[in-house]
């Protein structure tokens, strides 16, 4: 197990980019074509675009339900993953239904998602009272495959730079899995990281250009930095309790854009900046471009 409270703190100061009381800010994705960041507030179904050059944050789409996660498509459109397993394609602010619902997900919703090197999308769900969470793969032809059906709560995902390893955080089981990845298939899943804090929860994550893992910790006020072998190195602290996800972007992918949650509890333990979008530059760390989905292209 890893006791993250005992590792060194990287002495950097997160900067507030958007002071917004998101209930559950999530899904930051850097678009290296437009040099902007898309991110969302899950329960409100609001999708934002932050432009660092203009220092503006704009609502680019207001969904009728929640948006658990989204991907950037190779043609510039977006894929949205929401309630009851619904999947939409967003083109010019108009949403086209790709999947109306998934019977196994009705009553729940998608949570975090990621495009793979082939343009498929791995998409995890929230659990139901009588059913564990699941991981699906949406293939480029629009078909859907069930990959895992025994998750506590599907959350952040990432790929190693050599595209041979897939990582997936399971919030309710408080672990990060690793699995072999090849040609869209996952195999040999095992636990790589286990948090030993009874309160802190592994949430969103990303993998940097060197292959290290950066894990957002819900109720832990931190980003945790691990090696690819699961060794905890150090951490970055934030002035809010619920750190939800991150994506590297900006010039040379040297900026970590970090979403947070708890905007309804700014007067409480979550902190007066809860729900805001932050940026932090970590010395010597660079990210890599996210893969783009190619669903029905």
Buried (B, 14 or more C-beta within 10 A) or exposed (E): EBEBEEBEEBEEEBEBBBEBBBBBBBBBBBBBEEEBBBBBBBBBBBBBBBEBEEEEBEEBBEBEBBBBBBBBBBEEBBBBBBBBBBBBBBEEEEBEEBBEBBEBBEEBBBBBBBBBEBBBBBBBBBBBEEEBBBBBBBBBEEEBEEBBEEBBBBBBBBBBBEBEBBBBBBBBBBBBBBBEBEEBEBEEBEEBBEBEBEEBBBBBBBBBBEBBBBBBBBBBBBBBBBEBEBEBEBBBBBBBBBBBBBBBBBEEBBBBBBBBBBBBBBEEEBBEBBBBBBBBEBEEBBBBBBBBBBBBE
